[in-house]
Amino acid sequence: MPTCRRKRVVLTEPSQALLQAAESNPGKEVYYLHQTGEIFETYEAYAARMSFYRLKQFQCEVTGKSGLDYFQALESEQQEAQTMHSRFPEPLKAAVLKAVQWQVVGRLDHLVEAVFERFKDRYFADEKVFVDVQGDKFYAKVLRVCLPKPSSEVAETLPPNEASSSTSPVQTPPVETASDVQIHKIGGDLKIPAKEAQAKDDPLQYIYQVQILEEPHDKSHEKGKAVQKDKGQWSGRLVDVRCNTMSRDRLAFSKSILRRFIRDCVDRDAAVASPWTVKEAIAKHYGVDSIMPEETRRGVENIKKGEIDKRKKIWEDKEGPPTKKQKKLTAAQEERVKTLATAAEKREREVREKVERQQKVKEEAERLAAERKKKKPIRYPTEDLDVRISDKEKKAGIKVKKPIPSRVHLPFGEDQDTFESFLMAWNFLVVYGQPLHISPITMDDFEHALRHSVIEPACPLLCEIHATLIYNLRTVPFNRHSAVLSLLRVKDTLEEEHKILGITIDQLAAAMADVGNNWERVPLRTQDARAGWEDALVGCLKDHATLDNFPRLREVLTRLLFAPEPNVESSPCSSSSRVSTPVSYSLMSSPGERYHALPPPDRIAILAFLCNLSVSSKAIHAHMEGCEESLTALRKEKIEINRLKKQYAEEMNTLVGDGGAKKEPTPVGTEEDVATHDSSDLSDAPSEEGSETTSANGGRQKTTPRQKDLRQRAHAQAHAKQREIARAKVAAEKQAQAEHRRLDEEVNKLERRLESIEREFRKLLGAIRAKPLGKDRFHNRVWWFDGMGSMSLLGSGGVVQYGTGRIFLQGPTGMELELMSRREENDVDARRQDEEGEGLLAPGEWAVYTEPEEVDELVAWFNPKGVRELALKNAFTKWWNHIAPGMRKRLSDLNVSAKLPEARRSTRVKTTVGHDISRESYMMWTNRRAVNSS
């Protein structure tokens, strides 16, 4: 039962007056809530109850999920209960319910613990268990439970830790079984203490006769065939075992699932010491006694009385000794009591009014605060739909209208489903080109190859992609003739002689019988131009496809194995869609002669089916795991490069700072002062000697040659010292500049490596999951598929490469449209009409931009004040140096190979005079990654 604020929701019972009115007037109209069975007399009561049920405040009692309405919580409980009942062992249910009936246990956890300990080693007939035989675990079924034998007999016949096996039923002595005495009667009785039950009814003494079921296929590649053969010999045998070699599946029996089972099947009253009781319907179904035995009733009453007395004693101890009985009041005392009561009521009323006034003031303050909060300026970036273009921005020239994307230039764009399958198949072949051994393919070449409809010359691109996919599917498990079996099953539901394209299922099955057999052994060699790939394709479809996973299987096989009359067959290349007028196929043919006549949508459907199957192949899985490891290594390398880049930047800043300090201007006269100071220091000794001489000579001031020589030598030494300091300073500056240049070069190398890592990261990430560049304000997804998987953005020598050379747009999902419609403003539709105009896309609809100028306008339309468009604009800025050149390169290639429309279309007969189809770009494609052994 769903809970609300941790309390079970009690259903509303009809009032007594309503029941009486219904008896007196059976035709009285009432309001009935069919989900709960409740009946209401007035619409107001019905609406109030329904509003209560719709509140998101209910909780599923089983799973604990919250934030649900009543009906969601009820549905969750029913689903969980159904799952739990299907998993819980059916033979164990009755025993568990009989054990918990009338048990007085305070907490459900304690009851679950007691039941689990009693039944974890006790098994019942028809249970599915795991049995340990000679060190291997087998899935088995309990056929019979034999009650304990005398200890001496048991010791002689079966050691406790061994199991005996035979291919025929084991001959056991006549013992009591479940038909004579209820098994585990003492051990499953919770009224008996656990130790006593263990002693009287030891689970180790029971003998279980089990049958080993079919051993499931061991998918481990580490075990040999001999081990699997050894295990297979036990299948179907009967084995006698004990509980110490048996175990249950944890998904079927554990404390958590046991708790859910008990909680779903039992209930108890809210009174003190109420026993757990099995619900009446469940008790009747499993044969549990619903009438409490008198002895159990007395025990429950005693427990309840003891609990009440205990609580009463605790309350009395808390409140103190009981007060004496009050005497009868006089008239004056009664009058005084009434006066006091009136005064108390008045004070209570005043307090209540005061609280109401305070509440009103508080609500008014909150309202004003909310208004002030609304008037606060918006902090950008914010939700894109909250961003409004002001008149000032419009006058400044901000772009209001989004450029209109083209739906016409989509490959096979007349059918959105066909385009999505085409896009998926192309992306799969490009992303997983390395494990599939396929060279990169541009989307234009892929499209033209699918429109190729002449037998000669053959299209090498079609041969290679089909051959490599067929070769890859040899490692994917399949069922022989699954397509034929699927068609025959459908035949029973159709009318007799039901035909599609003029062919019945029996005719189609007969034609398929001898085509493509042993396709997985056909050598599709490169040097033989993949000869025989068409027959191998039919064989692959025969063993892998069914009408469930390939709905157009019957039509495709009919077109591959039968041909129409020559005079009624028309060219399929006049349109990329299927022929609107039905054509009757009556002539037997072969896939090699008929594949060229398949409409492009059928070819795309075949490739999409093969790609979906190839996802589960070993080569693709191994490649995805390798990409995960490479991504981890690139992330670590990026962290290390950013650390080095930061370190080099700090060193460069340090060098610049030191150079600035050394280049500070020197005050005028400083060098002269230093020189003078040096010279004076060096000439101190001669000056003293000269002064002595002067004084000795009686004041003569004549300079001697020796003093002059000393002074010149001092000046020369000072100048030499200054020159040495200047040379050291210049050398240090040159060294700092050289170090700065070296660090700058290192930073540039790291920047180039970071760009390379980003490209590698995009390639590897595309092999794991395809992510759009981002979303615009209306949740339209913007896709750029170049540079993912085996296709690089730059070729050898830095040559620009492209896969699509286009930017694709995909409309929002239905859920996103619903979320946008729930906004308070409720003007999203009007805004989309104003801002997108003709470019408004339906849910999931695709469109494309083919010109770089259109993409420039799209980026200019993005408003960086919104979180989504800011991220999208940053993504375009990051990859623009690859997006724009790729689009220009594609346009240049198209202009070079531009021809007349008639000449570009292939025809069923001889190609247009003067036009060599083998010179087309898609016909000149070669697979440089082809493996000859395939």
Steps between C-alpha positions, in 0.01 A plus 500: 500500500653841404605723789469874550730657759591149617139407567295259293222659298164376629225482240185703564200295606152614383303676769210328678257752352622417150459127560145552629418722202638237262281233664189715475577631151714253298498737201668784692791652307837504679860572404717190469881498504573180311875489584428460873133394507401800714147648474417869558164673527609841367734606224688727742595202717598299193712786358666566836597134533627484143704816556648341810594188303666713228738670742865397456543411867444126509760230546517143372508283813697225328777686312505819708463723193359839597361799314226291335127548483275235655437308178868495402593373846225235482618389154861484622397283794301266275786461255753436776265254669451313175876483441563390857233227493636365172852475645420366847497117505140381478548187721645722773212747518251286697764395755613858562144631534409225746810585702423873531126457568409631850858596587534788748821676398551873534704575188463345159878475469516268802227279353684482164825413678334216690329356190819523292706314760238223521455443127840576345604132534156343456377413151171378356390291205489670157748768604771607252840502673873492432678175588873460554617174340871422493591868523263618224167674549196372310148631472263233631143435608399338829290195420451349845581585861575203725455539875802427722605132521652333806851628552668160449321441169583845376867454585514177303309610193613858438790695647396850602712686247458274199234457233402183321380500144340260258317503177190342653297588810688425821369206701458635853361321802132567571495823694237759568478770235289812454194289429520336843626769736553870441871559446688757711199517732706560813776707337249732333306569821619835637327435833769242575840653596766480230738272694223260595369491141853436373544209740162337430488569125858528373501614132824309440313171553263554205583333170391670177463320171572753224517480123778683318341726241640587156835674547490849343749579222830608651603819323841518665784466248746399768353153558567220259260272321599212725371684806170579328461137392572386857228728634253391235512140615321597825197643320180312592653289776337443837716584799450457877643798688482679833446866573870576545552445125192696397428870464228726359533773244550833678250661264238253625575477872679762708416714799394792283261302277373305805422830671307622197307173476400503868411869495280445194320199649449585869349781700430586865284734704628823651425381855779413742650149458280416200601181317604485135218345296499377143251684278179303465510446122865391508439271799213330320712453186791336685296305755605704804264481797324836539332414834725570796531195729380553854843427645658757269228751588570463873872542438441815295272644767757430770770671296272796433406528870864487606592770250216726616595451865860578417408824325262595781774452757741714298236774472424492873869520584530800269191686631557420872254353752130533416323803651226464758138503393375858488206603710177631352520873422271755662291753301753779559785277390309396186434866419868577545600211273262622230648852524852365471400284201341802328813707559721218373285466186523875441877494536521205262287685244721809526812290454349332195407836346850629568653198328269552200605865475866403515443238230334758274791741552747223422316403183490863387873534563567183300287630216688828488833316516393280209404808296833664576676179403319496166617854429866405555710491181546159339844347535628365170539239365153373587227282351489582128122544485523757781721721284304772320639717223447862594418782260843646565666178386279485192603854407864402554457240225472174694369218281140406580416249224677166480627409151270246337658153473439294189291184500548450125877454519470211746604166345173311443335785690155431359469224764632588846516136612706406194736790566550399863582141395734636231674726752532219755650259245750759368605603849549135605718424196713811555532478878587130504703504178810371678354174642290453184804566274321768295662821382321828579198581283350841442125528536469618139682191368289277723179660369603469136605138553156414638345660190726298267269277297698347214655157498806603300717661611450368855529744788806403713369697797183287522701180464744592776253617764270200453787253495665638815170509690419142396849389602462673835161335566659155488593547867143591604284202610209420267224243445490310176208585270352749751356706212320198349359397838381855564325514163332163555372613840347808340347287228262339752353842581446601137243391250585229249701601195583836658741676266739789526643624169325201341694238702360273774693397810534142371651622173739728688606222739565266208712763323702563819578133555812479280630857526766611747547171681821489708543873442737523797753281313492687167843661432422860408852594384610847402694385197182334368302826536299338783328267253193330644419759765139530380428128563683522834279798588184293443647216707582743780144635494364144502683417825492834681179676398141449608187702439534635854847652463472569123136584409568539125667160477238348271499788248881519490549128448231499230676779308836320536378157384235586241483731200202660327417460137753691285233720343347611833817564699572868540812675613519549876734793466239746390423548866670401819171381642331169430290464185147611574332260255534134602710281271439126476818291527463167322841397363760317706830684520815525713615762753799591284270600216232665712688707762550788256119526467439539875364846588738704717269480807523119489880515471512738795273271703733204432811696602331637814402145599854367444649791698265440792605134508871587474488703821500173698799353314830427671700740283276796581501420873879469505534829312269682745700367797821615334349845446408519869859423597638751252263768629625441853861530382419823312332650805811431709727640228286814475527555875879461483529737201291766674723464806815548289341791316422672829854435623655646181272805522614565858866469396442741210334751733796468737746569214297800385493634857876460545569666166279795594684543828837497322386754240395761758646844405817596688501850661716759322848518637492170679761334283730802527457501876587133517806554287608799710440307820703208371784720392505680835510172683787377288697824544476515880849368562677730253313799641622432851854460382469815296369693799789386708743607229329833468515565866861387506593727212344795664178519301607425145204377278690355206368158367758231452501260198443208731174650630383571146570142399308365797202722421491382136524139607205553740287656225582214262405240760165677567414516128589133454277403790210700353548339158502155660174575687340632179609193301360268774175695499464476118582129510238442771239687296583296189480181702163604646368584152620167365336317791179697445500405130563136591214499750275674246579230245425231760166664577418512128584129471272427794222707342532303176497175697186613685331568166603155382367347822166675448475355150599153624254533788219582255590201284506256792193641672302466178562125510327474838211742469400772255436835666366817335690827517217627720142631503356837414240690703215286365684172567584440133809278491794612286708212356843500338612148408847570356818385673349203683621141497733404215464833313745775589450873468848546353677277252869460431668836467211677673259454209137569598273195505126474549237231548177691457617858453166612641328603823183305581207612715260266678170616649427473874355186652136471604596517866697821446206656316273405789740656752514821295120513480476485881687826548314777678530743209340245264634686196754248369293415189464866410872561555589202282280634220656846529865396537513178294232564241517250216794330669280372785567126536249239614600257778798298377494661153836556325634788292845609380725801439734457202657848469756648744320833477179337628689359796649845564149642516392218730788570742416871488139412593615320815457709813789440744279613790338153496683200641429268207584745224809623686634143512402449135672820392814400687493161325479671159786732597710202605447301180442782247850463351395148394129553428532787252792355295321164479182662368697706245697191391174309440351786296823519300489125428136523394576790265791313343290191431178689414318358198159514341223348713430233237862400486530463878218246519576138430269316264401138470633477147814641345615825663457836332705540186817689572481452876740254662345391829824336610651849536253586774649557846315212663611261223865597551487425874737222607519312827861534617422317823363188332619164635555247224415203721147629543 
